[in-house]
Amino acid sequence: MKRLDVESIRRDFPILNVKMRGHDLVYLDSAATSQKPVQVIDSIYQYYTNYNANIHRGIYELAELATDAYDGSKDKVAKFINANSMEEIVYVMNTTEAINLVALSWGEENIKEGDHILISEMEHHSNLVPWLLLANRKKAILDYIKLDESKTMIDMESLKEELEKDPKILAISHSSNVLGTINDVKAIGSLAHKHGAKVLVDGAQSAPHMPVDVRDIDCDFFAFSGHKMLGPTGIGTLYAKKDILNSMPPVIGGGDMIRTVEKYACTWNDLPWKFEAGTSNIEGGIGLSAAVDYLNKVGMGNIYAHERDITEYALKRLSEISNVSVFGPDYNSMPNRSGVISFAIEGVHPHDIASIFDSMGIAIRAGHHCAMPLVTELINEAAVARMSFYLYNRKDEVDRAIDAIAEVKKIFKIGR
Ligand SMILES: Cc1ncc(COP(=O)(O)O)c(C=O)c1O
């Protein structure tokens, strides 16, 4: 592992120079969306400045340049997650759309009345609502793998019990956006496969932060968002094994996704284009490509190690403060947890915490984090505050957050 040169990385992110409320910005909300390096911003500028054209249509040079850049980005994304080829890479808007596409296409074909669909209690709404909708449409049954007593990890006994019902699909997050838990999706998926289930991994919080190898995980589907991994908004990826994609019907029809169209019949384009109707998010693909280049240059293993280092430091500092609780595995029970730390300060609403942080130039998130069953039912809080780290964060920014907690406690006259 190579220690990150965080100062040089930070110089690539223009936004880190802005002042917020008169302070140097401390951005601790990368789980919501990451900041963008100049290389990504510039790639989009270059596209519009030098080779803007529609793709897959024109036979002039400008169109070829745009097509090569867009299609080339898929090769990069395929390598980034170790897919077999770009045929397995479908561009969508984001993780949410990727999972909805699976539910609408694969789900419509394969889920029947009385079938079981399995998710876990720690899912983001993106990996819950599409399954609930599908279950309702099909009169299928949505089941949940319970969390263990600590309310931080998957209960493996519950997983095994639920798998006895032979669900048709298991959809689970790789890394929780609330708890920071990293699920062993390879082991979980292998158990699910033994019961004949397809396995979908929600990689929204893993692909940006750690090396991902979809072939090693052996998942059938893997979904992630460009905007959480230094790329632009509006571009995300659905990876799926080629034979499964081949068996799935398209959901959205129009230009580019067809091979032939007659008045009353069509044939579909090759993978992955069969799932991408209409003009693509060309700037998105180009920006994502630059983001992948950037991440590869820094090294995903190095990024992961850097975040673990900061997270360990933050957890240690938080554990030294009274009246603060952290929701998620502690470092001893899960040293490989991610850099997402949800916390509460006794007697203070998380929105007040976030407002006071904001007054000190620190951006954190407060709310149910689109995981209401987890936050409101299991953690039993209406909302929690959350800080999340990325490659550009430093330990002194953790110190600023710790100072902000002291300020919150002072304002609300809490503890010592
Ligand atoms: C675990 C997880 N899944 C899915 C999503 C949805 O991502 P998007 O809003 O980019 O579709 C998020 C976003 O925060 C997430 O954290």
PDBQT file of the ligand as one rigid body, heavy atoms in Angstrom, charges set to zero:
ROOT
HETATM    1  C1  LIG A 501     -26.074   2.200  -0.318  1.00  0.00    +0.000 C 
HETATM    2  C2  LIG A 501     -26.700   3.095  -1.329  1.00  0.00    +0.000 A 
HETATM    3  N1  LIG A 501     -27.438   2.571  -2.299  1.00  0.00    +0.000 NA
HETATM    4  C3  LIG A 501     -28.009   3.318  -3.246  1.00  0.00    +0.000 A 
HETATM    5  C4  LIG A 501     -27.866   4.680  -3.243  1.00  0.00    +0.000 A 
HETATM    6  C5  LIG A 501     -28.536   5.479  -4.323  1.00  0.00    +0.000 C 
HETATM    7  O1  LIG A 501     -27.611   6.150  -5.092  1.00  0.00    +0.000 OA
HETATM    8  P1  LIG A 501     -28.124   7.167  -6.210  1.00  0.00    +0.000 P 
HETATM    9  O2  LIG A 501     -28.888   8.219  -5.487  1.00  0.00    +0.000 OA
HETATM   10  O3  LIG A 501     -26.881   7.674  -6.820  1.00  0.00    +0.000 OA
HETATM   11  O4  LIG A 501     -28.981   6.394  -7.123  1.00  0.00    +0.000 OA
HETATM   12  C6  LIG A 501     -27.126   5.300  -2.250  1.00  0.00    +0.000 A 
HETATM   13  C7  LIG A 501     -26.997   6.758  -2.206  1.00  0.00    +0.000 C 
HETATM   14  O5  LIG A 501     -26.655   7.352  -1.217  1.00  0.00    +0.000 OA
HETATM   15  C8  LIG A 501     -26.521   4.482  -1.269  1.00  0.00    +0.000 A 
HETATM   16  O6  LIG A 501     -25.779   5.016  -0.309  1.00  0.00    +0.000 OA
ENDROOT
TORSDOF 0
